[in-house]
Amino acid sequence: MPDEAATLVISLDANDAAYSADKSNLSEGAFRVVYTGTKILGEIPVVIKFLKDEYRTYQVITDRGKTQVDSILRVYSFGPIFFHNVLVIDHLRPSLESIFAEREGRFTVKTVVILAKRILGVVERVYAKGIVYRDLKPDNFVLGRPGTLTANIVHLIDFGIANRYKDLKTELHIPYREGTPLLGTAKYISIYIYLRREQSRRDDLELLWQGIKAPKKEKNDRIKQKKQEITIEDICTGFPVEFSECLWYVRHLDFDDEPDYVYL
């Protein structure tokens, strides 16, 4: 039995299931406070997030909870509680980052291709909802729980800085802008983001990392410099030519272009 003093039991409305949150297992970030917990009926592991704006993205993706999108975490409930917007979703693991580390930083070409196809399928479904993710990285892709039907399905989590790139009613793309804030994780973001240009789908698809070591205050400038200097051929050295062709294609997309997912 869990220690009652260490748990918080919540229910978002009278028709909602009850969830117990482990108050000792807490993480905080700029955009949310997160507890791990359990859906009491069925003892299903969940994540309970007290959010600023992320719940709005899930509302768009799931049509306010009416639909479930493949490879997006199952949303059990969301709504206001304790003067906060609360989102209850599946607790899945491990992340691709942790799997990569366990394998000593090595994936076979076959594994990379399989994962790339699955990841492209995930982001295509997100883009179909008019959402650009803006922080794609291995930490934010997770597999389903071992022993379940979703164990080998790649899921996308943490939409904390996601944003609309088009209006679904008018189909109009957001306008191109310069001088925008630097958002995302330094070692992954595209050169366009370093140049403070409005983010779009092309930036999501450019996942570059040169592993540059530098003091924190210098890190962004060092990575930006390296990304400007390094060639696509250098990045893809030792890999099949298709890797450089795909990266070249992504690098040459215009701001509002629709990526060709079949080609990629």
C-alpha positions as CSV (number, residue, x, y, z in Angstrom):
1,M,0.0,0.0,0.0
2,P,1.4,3.5,-0.8
3,D,2.0,6.0,1.9
4,E,-1.2,8.1,1.9
5,A,0.8,11.2,3.0
6,A,3.0,10.7,-0.1
7,T,0.1,10.4,-2.6
8,L,-2.5,12.8,-4.0
9,V,-5.8,11.4,-5.3
10,I,-7.5,13.5,-8.0
11,S,-10.5,13.2,-10.2
12,L,-11.3,15.9,-12.8
13,D,-15.1,15.6,-12.6
14,A,-17.8,13.3,-11.2
15,N,-17.7,11.1,-14.3
16,D,-13.9,10.8,-14.4
17,A,-11.8,8.0,-13.0
18,A,-9.6,8.6,-10.0
19,Y,-5.9,8.9,-10.2
20,S,-3.3,8.7,-7.5
21,A,-0.2,10.9,-7.9
22,D,3.1,10.1,-6.3
23,K,4.1,13.4,-4.6
24,S,7.6,12.1,-4.0
25,N,8.2,11.6,-7.7
26,L,8.0,15.1,-9.0
27,S,9.7,16.9,-11.9
28,E,9.3,20.6,-12.7
29,G,10.0,22.6,-15.9
30,A,9.4,26.0,-17.3
31,F,6.0,24.9,-18.7
32,R,4.8,22.2,-16.3
33,V,4.8,20.3,-13.1
34,V,4.7,16.5,-13.5
35,Y,3.9,13.7,-11.2
36,T,4.0,10.0,-12.0
37,G,0.9,8.1,-10.8
38,T,-1.7,5.4,-11.3
39,K,-5.1,5.2,-12.8
40,I,-6.7,3.5,-9.8
41,L,-9.1,1.4,-11.7
42,G,-6.9,-1.1,-13.6
43,E,-3.7,0.1,-11.9
44,I,-2.5,1.7,-15.2
45,P,0.7,3.8,-15.0
46,V,0.0,7.4,-15.9
47,V,1.7,10.8,-15.9
48,I,-0.2,13.7,-14.3
49,K,0.8,17.1,-15.7
50,F,-0.1,20.5,-14.3
51,L,0.3,22.7,-17.3
52,K,0.4,26.2,-18.7
53,D,-0.5,25.7,-22.3
54,E,0.3,22.2,-23.4
55,Y,-3.2,20.9,-22.8
56,R,-4.4,23.1,-25.6
57,T,-2.2,21.2,-28.1
58,Y,-3.6,17.9,-26.9
59,Q,-7.1,19.4,-27.3
60,V,-6.3,20.2,-30.9
61,I,-4.7,16.8,-31.7
62,T,-7.5,14.7,-30.0
63,D,-10.3,17.0,-31.1
64,R,-11.0,17.9,-27.5
65,G,-10.7,14.2,-26.4
66,K,-13.1,12.8,-29.0
67,T,-10.4,10.9,-31.0
68,Q,-7.2,9.0,-30.3
69,V,-4.3,9.6,-32.6
70,D,-1.9,6.7,-33.3
71,S,1.5,7.2,-31.7
72,I,0.3,10.1,-29.5
73,L,0.0,9.2,-25.9
74,R,-3.4,8.1,-24.8
75,V,-5.2,11.0,-23.0
76,Y,-7.2,9.7,-20.1
77,S,-8.5,13.1,-18.9
78,F,-7.8,16.8,-19.0
79,G,-9.5,19.8,-17.4
80,P,-9.2,22.4,-14.6
81,I,-8.4,21.4,-11.0
82,F,-6.7,23.3,-8.1
83,F,-6.7,26.4,-10.4
84,H,-4.5,24.5,-12.9
85,N,-5.0,22.8,-16.2
86,V,-4.3,19.1,-15.6
87,L,-3.6,16.5,-18.2
88,V,-3.5,12.7,-17.5
89,I,-1.7,10.6,-20.1
90,D,-0.1,7.2,-20.4
91,H,3.3,6.8,-18.7
92,L,5.4,5.1,-21.3
93,R,9.1,4.3,-21.5
94,P,11.9,3.8,-22.5
95,S,12.9,6.8,-24.6
96,L,15.0,6.4,-27.8
97,E,17.7,8.4,-26.0
98,S,17.9,5.9,-23.2
99,I,17.9,2.9,-25.6
100,F,20.7,4.5,-27.6
101,A,22.7,5.0,-24.4
102,E,22.1,1.4,-23.3
103,R,23.6,0.3,-26.7
104,E,26.7,2.4,-26.1
105,G,25.7,5.0,-28.6
106,R,25.3,2.7,-31.6
107,F,22.3,1.7,-33.8
108,T,22.6,-0.3,-36.9
109,V,21.7,1.3,-40.2
110,K,18.7,-1.0,-40.3
111,T,17.5,0.1,-36.9
112,V,17.9,3.8,-37.9
113,V,15.9,3.3,-41.0
114,I,13.1,1.5,-39.2
115,L,13.0,4.2,-36.5
116,A,13.1,7.0,-39.0
117,K,10.1,5.6,-40.9
118,R,8.1,5.3,-37.7
119,I,9.1,8.8,-36.5
120,L,8.1,10.3,-39.8
121,G,4.7,8.7,-39.5
122,V,4.3,10.2,-36.1
123,V,5.2,13.7,-37.1
124,E,3.1,13.5,-40.2
125,R,0.1,12.8,-38.0
126,V,0.9,15.8,-35.8
127,Y,1.3,18.1,-38.8
128,A,-2.1,16.9,-40.2
129,K,-3.5,18.6,-37.1
130,G,-1.8,21.9,-38.0
131,I,0.8,21.6,-35.2
132,V,4.6,22.1,-35.5
133,Y,6.4,20.4,-32.6
134,R,9.5,22.6,-32.3
135,D,11.5,20.3,-30.0
136,L,12.0,17.0,-31.7
137,K,14.7,14.9,-30.1
138,P,15.3,11.3,-29.0
139,D,14.3,12.1,-25.4
140,N,10.8,12.9,-26.6
141,F,10.2,9.6,-28.5
142,V,9.2,6.7,-26.3
143,L,8.1,3.1,-26.8
144,G,5.0,1.5,-25.3
145,R,5.1,-0.4,-22.0
146,P,6.8,-3.8,-22.3
147,G,4.3,-6.7,-22.6
148,T,1.6,-4.5,-24.2
149,L,0.3,-4.2,-27.7
150,T,2.1,-0.9,-28.1
151,A,5.5,-2.1,-26.8
152,N,7.1,-1.5,-30.2
153,I,5.2,1.6,-31.3
154,V,7.1,4.9,-31.2
155,H,5.1,7.6,-29.4
156,L,5.8,11.4,-29.2
157,I,5.5,13.1,-25.9
158,D,5.9,16.5,-24.3
159,F,4.2,19.2,-26.5
160,G,5.3,22.0,-24.2
161,I,6.5,24.4,-26.9
162,A,4.5,23.1,-29.8
163,N,2.6,25.7,-31.8
164,R,0.2,26.0,-34.7
165,Y,1.7,26.4,-38.1
166,K,-1.5,26.8,-40.0
167,D,-5.2,27.4,-39.4
168,L,-7.1,24.2,-40.1
169,K,-10.2,26.1,-41.3
170,T,-8.5,28.5,-43.7
171,E,-5.5,26.2,-44.4
172,L,-3.4,29.4,-44.3
173,H,0.2,28.9,-43.1
174,I,1.6,31.2,-40.5
175,P,3.7,34.1,-41.9
176,Y,7.4,34.0,-42.2
177,R,9.1,36.1,-39.5
178,E,12.7,36.9,-38.4
179,G,14.0,37.9,-35.0
180,T,12.0,35.1,-33.2
181,P,13.1,33.6,-29.8
182,L,15.5,30.7,-29.7
183,L,13.3,27.7,-28.8
184,G,14.2,24.1,-28.6
185,T,17.3,22.0,-27.5
186,A,20.6,23.6,-28.6
187,K,22.2,20.5,-30.0
188,Y,19.2,19.5,-32.2
189,I,17.7,22.7,-33.6
190,S,18.2,23.7,-37.2
191,I,20.4,26.5,-38.5
192,Y,17.3,28.5,-39.4
193,I,16.3,28.6,-35.7
194,Y,19.8,29.8,-34.7
195,L,19.3,32.6,-37.3
196,R,16.1,33.5,-35.3
197,R,13.7,32.6,-38.1
198,E,10.1,31.4,-37.5
199,Q,10.0,27.7,-37.0
200,S,8.1,25.4,-39.4
201,R,8.0,21.8,-40.4
202,R,11.3,21.9,-42.2
203,D,13.0,22.7,-38.8
204,D,11.3,19.8,-37.1
205,L,12.7,17.4,-39.7
206,E,16.3,18.6,-39.3
207,L,17.7,16.8,-36.4
208,L,21.4,17.6,-36.3
209,W,23.9,17.1,-33.5
210,Q,27.6,17.6,-33.6
211,G,28.3,16.8,-29.9
212,I,30.3,20.0,-29.3
213,K,31.6,20.5,-25.8
214,A,31.8,24.0,-24.5
215,P,31.0,26.0,-21.3
216,K,27.2,26.7,-21.1
217,K,27.5,30.4,-21.9
218,E,29.4,29.5,-25.1
219,K,27.4,26.4,-26.1
220,N,24.8,28.0,-28.4
221,D,27.4,30.0,-30.3
222,R,29.7,27.1,-30.7
223,I,27.0,24.8,-31.9
224,K,25.6,27.5,-34.3
225,Q,29.1,28.0,-35.7
226,K,29.6,24.3,-36.2
227,K,26.3,23.8,-37.9
228,Q,27.1,26.6,-40.3
229,E,30.5,25.2,-41.1
230,I,29.8,21.4,-41.4
231,T,28.6,20.0,-44.7
232,I,25.9,17.5,-45.3
233,E,28.5,15.1,-46.7
234,D,30.6,15.4,-43.4
235,I,27.5,14.7,-41.3
236,C,26.6,11.6,-43.3
237,T,30.1,10.2,-43.8
238,G,30.0,6.4,-43.6
239,F,26.3,6.1,-44.2
240,P,24.4,5.1,-47.3
241,V,24.0,8.0,-49.8
242,E,20.2,8.1,-49.1
243,F,21.0,9.7,-45.7
244,S,22.6,12.7,-47.3
245,E,19.9,12.9,-49.9
246,C,17.2,13.1,-47.3
247,L,19.1,15.7,-45.3
248,W,19.7,17.8,-48.4
249,Y,16.0,17.6,-49.2
250,V,15.0,18.8,-45.7
251,R,17.6,21.6,-45.8
252,H,16.2,22.9,-49.1
253,L,12.5,23.0,-48.1
254,D,11.0,26.5,-48.2
255,F,9.4,27.8,-45.0
256,D,5.9,26.8,-45.8
257,D,6.6,23.7,-47.9
258,E,4.7,20.4,-47.2
259,P,7.4,17.7,-46.8
260,D,7.2,14.7,-49.1
261,Y,6.9,12.0,-46.5
262,V,6.8,9.2,-49.0
263,Y,10.1,10.4,-50.5
264,L,11.7,10.7,-47.1
